[in-house]
Amino acid sequence: MVPNEALQYQGIIHLLQHFQWKWVGLITMEDEGGEHFLRTVEPMLSQNGICSEFTERLETNWHFFDLGEVINRTLTHLTIFMPKKANAVLMYGENTTIMWLASIILVATVFPLTDQQHSGEISGRRVWITTAQIDFTIHILQKAFDMQILHGAIAFTIHSRQPPGFQNFLQMINPTEAKADGFITEFWEQAFGCLMPTSDASPNINETCTGQEVMETLPSPFFEMSMTGHSYSIYNAVYAVAHALHIHTTHMSISNHRAVKDGSRLVPPNVEPWQLHSLLQRISFNNNAGDAITFNEHGELAAGFDIMNLVTFPNNSFFKVKVGKLDPQAPPGKLFVLNEDRIQWHREFTQLPPLSVCNDHCPLGYGKKRKEGEKFCCYECAPCPARMVSDQMGSETCVHCPEDHFPNNGHDECIPKIPNFLSFQDPLGITLAILALFFSLITALVLEVFIKQQDTPIVKANNRNLTYILLISLLLCFLCGVLFIGRPERMTCLLRQTAFGIIFSIAVSSILAKTVTVVVAFMASKPGNIFHKWVGKRLAHSIVFSSSLLQLGICALWLGTSPPFPDLDMHSFSEEIIVECNEGSVTMFYCVLGYMGFLAILSFTVAFFARKLPDSFNEAKFITFSMLLFCSVWVSFVPTYLSTRGKYMVAVEIFSILASSAGLVGCIFFPKCYIIVVRPELNSREQLIKKKKK
């Protein structure tokens, strides 16, 4: 007729978890029931991250009338009341457990304890958690017991309601009219401290019971005017048996009625226990209090527990307030319901709800580190490691920030990472963009000068069509640098390296063609040389076209197999996200750079050997120096590019593009522009003939 005890254990775990009580004390009676309780509860506590600071087993054979024995046993268990970290203490037993608790406090209060082993302040500041087997009913011997120590206790009790008429029944009880009921007489004498006129006892009590005493005036430790859970179970048990007997009697009446019709002899009903047992298992009814009484498939009462909070008063009376319930028939997630706002805690607690932990909660930015040789609930607080935070008091462990966040200096908050890319708002980006536009403008002016002076000897001398191609490609190379500035997008990632590689290859192949043209022209000037038939524009255009076409094929293969794409690098910098163009295939990227390097080295080699050829407007010397500068820039580019990340990596590539292109423009075209603009008298056929004569 009581709920399954396993449900109560489950409710205890829910209660401890609700208040985050990880460090508790256990008190049980030293008997089979107490050992069963420990075997059941202790594994459940460990599985839910809860430890016990102490486990106290109380002897069952206390003689409370022997003051010497009470004092001796009190000293044995007095350490429980010394200051401890476990503010939540779980008590399992019966009413003698409360009697023991009362005796301990009474002895410790009345008799000064000087034993060094137990010296210290006696503290009743605890949250006493009691099971449904315990009622807060105090024996007459504990009239001197101060109930304030139990203020704020939380009790699991069997669910109960008040049947109609119960209060009237209690008010009508009169011991003079219940002579046959020895319990009423004995209770009356103990509760009111008087003797019935017919009592045979002769204690030192002069007051005689009148029978008109009112039970409502009794302090609640001695008598509660409401029906307790235990009494409610008995009430339901009586009605369950009555219903079973009624069903059995009805069945027997039908059988007897049939027997009369058959002329059989009537037999008085004889009810055997086994006959009621099957009926009780299937019984279901509503009692007068409005509760449905049913049993589950195991023959257990399908009911739950009430969670009560004990509120005490200075006159040693108390009141139990319902603050929650355990309902096995509730919807999922509603098994355990607690109204924390209704709970009154012990008056000595300064923090509400009180703590019951082995260590204080770790501050923000710290995680728990287990102490060697101690229970897992005891720990040290260690600062969170890099890239981890603890943003809640008492966090079990530090946690990693999301990939796009990083911890602040206190490691108690994750901050969004700042995007890292070379933008037009960045001073470095603005500077490089201005330089790219400036060099583009210079190149455009040089091109304009050469177009206007296209009929002059200095422009005609070195294949002006190649000169135009070279200047236009260099102009586009400068503008390519602008593609690298700004947030990487899909289209810009596709164009950055490929456009730069193709345009630069055209520029370098044009230089190669100009150098080869000079060499071939010199060789063809010798009588009978086979190079005579190669002289002309067709050779130069073939070199530019074939060299550029091969680079175009490499870029097409790159875009067709593993093209560049926008990507986020979360890990290179702790506080920034690198927004970059992932090259897709690194091999293809270095193939593009390698092919440009091959063309540059080839141009440098040919120009180096042609630098001393006799020619008034021989460009080989200028091309040699420009290609030396070009190769120096790109050789230093590779290690610098690999050692930088983020926007600085992009800046290195832009700088290399601008520096190498500017070197070509400056070394090849500025000397010619100087003659055309500043010394036009040198840009004539007569001057050319004079130089040839020399």
N, C-alpha and C positions, 0 to 999 in steps of 0.2 A: 504493500500500500504506500510505498515511498518511491520516488524516482530513482533511476539507476545512478549509482554513485559515480560512475565514470563521467556522467554529465557534469557533476559537481567539480570533478578534477579539471575538466575542460574549461569550466567557468573560472576557476582559480587562475589558470594560465592566461585566459583572456583578461582578467582583472590586472594581473601583474604586467602584462604587455601594454595594457591601456595606459598605465601610469609610468611605464618604462622602469619598473622596479626590477633590477637585475641582481640584487644582492639581498637575500632574505634569510630569515631564521626559521627553523622548523622545531615545533614542540609536539611530541606525541606521548601517548601512554606506552609503557613498556609491557606490551602484551601482543597477542597475535594480530589484532586489528591495527595497532600502531605500526608493526613491521610491514604488514600488507600495504598500508598507506605509504610508507617510505619507499617500498619496492616499486610502487606504481607511480608516485609523484616525482621522485628524484630523476628518473630518466626523462620524464616529460619536461622537467625544468631545464635539463641540459640540452635537450633537443631544441628548445626555444630560447637558448642563450641566457639562461638564468642560473645562478649559483646560490648555494646555501653557505652562509658564513658559519653557522653552527647548527647542530642537530641535538636537541635535548630530549632524552627519554626519561619520563617520570614513572616512579614506582606506582603500582596499582594498589598496594596494601597500606596506604597511609591511615594512621589512627589520629584523626583530628582532635580527639579529646585528650591525647597525650602531648602536652605542651613541649616537653623535652624532646620528644621525637620530631615534632614539627620544626623546632628550632634547628636541630641537627641536620635534618633534610633540607631545610631552607638554606643553610650555609653551603650545602653541596651544589645547589642550583642557582645561587645568588649571582653568579657571573652573567647570567642572562640580562640582568637589570643594570649592569654596568654600561657606560656609554659605548655604543657600537655603531658601525656604519650601516648595519642592517636595520633600517627603521620599520620595515614591514616584516612582521612575524606571523607565520601561519601556524595555528593551533588545531590539532586534530585530537579528538577524544570524546569524552562525555562530560556531564556536569561536574564531575570531580576535577576536571582540568581547571575550571573557573574557581573551584574551591581551593585548589592548590595555588593558583595565582593570587587569590585573596590572602591566603595564609602567608605567602612569601612577603607580600607588601606589608602586611600587618606586623610581622615579626621584625622586618627591617626598619619599620617606623618606630616601633615601641622600644626595641632593644638596640642600643648603640652597638655597632659591629666594629671591633678594633683589629680583627684578623688582617694581617698585612696582605695576605693573598687576595682578600676581598675588599681591601680598602678602596675607597672611591665614592663618588656620588651615586646614589641610587636614582636611576632615571626611569620614569614611566612613560617617557615620550616615545611612543610606538604607535604604529598602525596595526592593531591586533586583528587578524583575519581568522575568523572561526568558521568551522564547517557546520553543516546542518545537524550533526549529532549533539551539538552543544546548545543549551538554552541559557540565557542570561538570568537564571533563577538562583539566587544566593541563599545558602543554608542559614539557619538561625544563628549558627556560630559566627557568621561573618557580618553580624549587625554593625560591628565597628569598622568594617572595611570601607575605605573611601572609593566610591565608584568613579571618581574623576579620572582615575588611571585608564579607564576603559572608554573615556570620551573619544568619539571619532572612530570607534571600532567598526569594522565591516563584517557583517555576518551573512553567510549563506543559510537560508532557512527554507524549509519545505513550504511550498506555496499554500497559502491559506486564505479563506474568506470568513466573514462573520455570518453564521447562520441566523436567520430571523428569530428573534425571541431570546437569543443567548444572553444579552445584557439583562433582560428582565429575570431570566432564570437565576443569574448570579445574585441579583439584588434580593431575591426572595429566599435565598438559602438562610436557614436558621438552625443552629446546632441543637437547640432544644427539641426541634421537630425531627431530627435525624439521629435518634438514639441508636439505631442499629448500624449506623455508618460511623465506624471508629475513626476513619480517616478524617472526616469533617471535624470531629471533636478534637483530635490531636492537632490538626492544622490550626483550628481556632485558638487553642491555647498558646501555641508557639507564635502565631502571627500577632496576637493582641497582647501577649504577655500576661495572661490571666488564667484562672482555673475554673473549670466548670463545677457547679455545685455537687455534681455526682462523681467528681474525679477522685480516684483512690490515691493519686500522687500527693506528696506533701513537701514540695520544694519550698524555698523561702520566697514564696509569692503570696502576698496578702490580698491582691485584687481578685475579685470574683467576676467571671464572665456573666454578663447579663443576657447575652444572645441578641442584643439590639445593636451590637457594633456593626459598623458599615465597612464593607470590604473596599469600597472605593477610596477610603482614606488611607489604605495601606500603601506604603511605597512600592513601586513596581518591582524592585528586586525580590520582594516576597510574594507578590501576587499581581498578575496582569489581568486587567479586565477584558482584554481581547483574547480570542482563541489563538493559541500558538499552533505552529505547523505540526507538532507531534499530536496535539489534541485533535487537529483537523484530520490527520491520518486515521486516528481511532474512530472519529465520527464517520468518515467515509467507509471504513472497514465494517462498521456495524450495519450501515445501510446496504453495503454490497452483499453481506450475508443475508440480510432481510430480503433483498431482491432475489437472491438465489433460492432461499426457502420458499418465497412466494411462487417462483416458477416451478419448483419441485412440487409444492402442494397443489398447484393448478394441474400439473400433469397427473398427480396421483388421484385428484378428484375426478378427472376424466376417466381414468382407469377404473376407479370404484363405481362410477356411474355405469360403465359398461358391465362391470361384474354384477351389479344389481339387476340389470336387464337380463343377464344370463342366469340369474338365480343363484349366483355364487355367494359365498359367505364373506362379509366385509372384514378386512384386516386393518387394524390401526396403523397409520403411517409410521414407519421407522426409518429415519434419515441417517444414512451412513456418511462419514466424512468424504469418502471417495466419490459419492454421488454429487456432493456440492462442488467438489474440486473442478470438474469439467464445466459446471455451470458458471463458476466464478471467473474462469478464464475467458469466457465469452460474454461476460456481463457488460452492459453499457447503459448508463442512466444519467440523468441530470439531478444533482442533489438540490436541497432547498436553498443553498447559497448561490446557485446559478452556475456552478461548474459542471462540465461534462466529465463523467468518470468512465474512462475506458482503459483497456489494457492492450499492450502491443503483442506481437507474435511470441515474445518470450514470457508472457504472463506478468509483465511489469507495468506499473501505473504509467500511463502516457501523460506525464505532467512534468513541470519544471521546478525551478527554485526561484525564490525571491531574494533579492540582495538588499539587506537592511543596513542602515547606519545608526549607531547607538549614540544618542544625545543625552548627556547626563546633566543633572541640576544640583545646586549646592545642598539641597535637602536629602541628597543621596537617592533621589528617584531618577528614573531615566525614561526615555521615550525612543521607540524604534521607528525610524523613518524609512519608508521604502524608496530606494534610489535606483533600482534596476531589477532586471529579471533575466532568467535563463529559460528560454522556451524552445524545446526541441521541435515543436510543430510550427515554428515561425518560418517565414520565407528565407531563402538563402541570404546570408549576410545579416540576418536579424536575430540569430541565436542568442547573442549577448547584447543587451541594451543597458546602458548606464547613463544616468542623469548626474553628471559630475557637479553641476551647480547646486544640487541639493545636499551635497555631502558637507558635514561639519567636521573639521580636523581637530586633532589634539591642540590645545591652546598654546603649548610650548613650541610648536613648529613656527619657524619664521618664514619659511618658503612654502608656498602652497601652489599645487599639491606637493607634499613632501618628497624628498629624494630618498632612494634606497639603493645606492650603488656602492661598489667597492671603491671607486675613484670618482672624484668630481668630473663632470663632463669636460672633455677636452675643448679648449677654446677654438674659435674659428681659425682655420689655417693649420690645424694640428690633427693628426690621426692617432689611432690607438696602436700601441706596440706592446705585445704580450710580455709579462714579467716571467722570467724563468723561475720554475719551481713553485709557482702559485696558480690558483685556478684561473681559467680563461677569462673570467669576468674582471679580474684585476689586471691593470694595464698601465703603461706609461704613455704620456702624450709626446709624440715625436712630430717635428715640423714636416709638413707635406713636402715630398721631393719635387724636383723640377717638373713643370707641366702638369701638376696635379693640384687640386684644391680641396678644401673642406669648408663648405658654405653653411653648415648647420652645427649648432652646439652638440657635442657628444657624438659626432659621426663615427661610425665603426672604422671606416677606412677613408683615405683620400681617394678621390676619383679624378680621372682624366678629364680635362676640358675637351669639348668638341674640337674637331680638327680646325675649325675656323675661329677658335677662341684661344686665348692664352691667360694664365693666372696673373693676378696682380702681385705686387710685392709682398702682401700679407698672405697670399695663397688662400684667400677666402672668397674670391670672386673670379669668374671667368669674364674676360674682356674681349670683345670682337677684335680680330686681327685687322690691321690696316692693309688695304690692297697696295701692292708694290708693283708699279709699272711706270715707265717713263712717259709722263703726261705733258701736255702743252702748258699746264699751269706750273710745272716744276721748273725752277730756275735753270737746271741742267738741260731740260728739254727745250726751254725757250732759247737758250744759248745755241744749242746745236741746230735748232730750226732756223735761227737767224743766220748762222754760218752757212747752212745749206742753201738758203735763198741768196745770200751774198755771193757765194761762189758761182751759183747758177747765173746770177746777173752778170758777173765778170765774164763767164764763159760766153754768154749771149752777146756781150759787147765785142769780145774777141771774134766771134763768128760774124758779127755785123761788119767789123773792120775787114775781115778777109773776103767777105762777099763784095764789099765796095771796091776793094783793091784786087779783085780777081784777075785782072789783066796785067798786073804788075809782075815783073820777073820773080820776085821772092815768093809770090803765091803760086805761080806756075811751076816753079822749079821742082816742087816736091809733090806733084799729083794733088791738085786742089780738091778733086772729088774725095780722095781719102782724107784730106784735111777736114772737109765738111762732115764726113761720116764720123771722124774722131771727135770733133767738137760737139756735134749733136749727141753722140753717145755719152761724152763726159758731162754735158748739160743734164741729160737724163739720170746719170749716176748721182749727181748732186741732189736731184729731186727725189731719187730713191731713198735717200736718208730720211726724208720726211715720213715715209711709210712706216718706219720703225718707231715713230713717236706716237703716243696715244694708246688707249686700251686695246689690247689685241682682240681682233674680231676674226671671223672665219675667212673673209675675203682678204683682209690685210695679211693674215698668216700665210695664205696661199701665194700672195704676190711678193712678199718681202724678199725672201732669199732667191726665188726663181727669177724675178725681174732684175734684181741686182746682178745675179750670175750671168744672165743672158746679155744684158747691156754692157757689163764690164768686159765680157768676152769679146763683144764687138769692138770695144775700144782697144783692147790689147791686140786683137787680131789686126786691127787697122794699123797699129804701130808696127806690128810684125810685117805687114804688107808693105808699108813705107820703107822699112829697112831693107827688105828683100829687093824691092824695086831699085834702090840705090846700088846694091851689090850687083844685081843683074845688069843694070845700065852700064856700070863700070866694066864689067867683064865683057859685055857685048861691044864695047868701044875698041877692043883689041881686034885686029884683022883675023878673019877666019874662025872666030870663036862661035861655038854652037849656041851660046846664050843669046845670039842676035835675034833669033826668031821669037824669044820669050819677052822681048821688050815690048811694053804696051800696058794698057789699062786692064786687059783681060786677066793677066796674071794676078794683079793686085786684087781685083774683084773676086777672083776664084779663092784666094787665100782668106779673105774676109768672110765670104759666104760659107765655105767649107768648115772653117774653124767655128763660126757662130752656130752653124747647123748642128755640129756635134754637141755643143753645149745645150742647144735647144732640145736635142734628143735625150740628154741626161735628165734635164728638168722635167720633160714629159714623162719619162719613166718614173721619176720620183713622185710626181703628182698622181700617176696612175696606180702606183703600188701602195705607198705609205705617205700620203701628203701631210704637210704641217697642219696643226689644228690648235685652237685656243685651249689652254690648260691652266690648272691651278696647282701651284707647289705649296703645300701646307707645312712642309717640314724643314725647309732649309733655314728659315728664320723663325725664331720663337714668337715674335710679336707681329709678324707681317705675313701676308699671303702673296706670293709672287704670281702675278697674272702674266703669263708668258705664252709664247708660241712654241708648242712642242714640235720639234723638227720632224716628228714621225719616224723617219729612217735617218739615223745619225750618219750611217754609211753614205747615203746619197748626198747628204749635206757636205760631207768632207770630199766626196767625189767632185761636187761643183767647185769647191774651193781649190781642190787639187788640180783640176783642169785649168782654172785661171792661173794658178801658179806655174803650171807647165808652159802655158803660152807666154807668161811673163819671163820665165827663165830663157825660153827659146828666143824671144825678142831681144833680151839683154845680151845673149851670146852672139847673135848675128850682128847687133849694133856695135858690140865691143870690137869685133874683128873688122868692121867697116868704118870705124871712127877716123882712120887716117887716110881714107880715100881722098884724092884730090878733087875737090868740088867747091865752087864758090858758096853754094847754099847747101852743103852737105849737113843733114840733120842727125847723122849717126852719133856725133859727139853728144848732142842734147838728149837723144833717145837713150844712149848708154847711161847717162847720169840719172835721167828720169826713171828708167827701169830699175836702176840700183836703189833709188829711193822707194819705188813701188814695192820691190821685194823686201826691203828692210821693214817697211810698215807691216806687211802681211806676215812676215816671219815672226815679228814680235807680237802680232795679233793673237796667234794661236795660244801661247801659254797664258797671256793676259785674259783672253776670253774664257779659258777653262778655269781660271782661278777666281772669277767673279760670279756673282749671282744677281738676279733681279734686274733692276733698271740699269745698274752699272755695267752689266754684261751687254745690254743693248747699246748703252752709250759707247762702249769700247768698239763695237762693230760700226756704229755710225761714224765715230771718229776715224776709224781706219778707212772707211769709204771716202770721207771728206779729205783726209790727209793724202791718200794715194791719188785721188783724182786731182786735187789741187797741185800735187807734185808734177803730174803729167802736164797740166795746163801751164804751170809756171816754167818748167824746164824746157818744154818744146815750143811754146807759143810766145812767151814774153820777150825773148830776144828778137823774134821777128816783128812783134808789135812795136818794139822800141825803134827798129829801123823804119817801119812803115810810118809811124806817127811822129817820132822825134827826129829821125835822120832820113827823111824821104830822098835826099840826094844820093844815098847809097842804094836805093831801090830803083836802079836803072840799068839798061843794057850796056852802056858805056862802062859803068863801074864793074859790071860782071866781066867784060872783056879785059879790063885792066888787071883784075884778080887772076884771070886765066893766064895772062902774059907773065905775071909774076911767078 
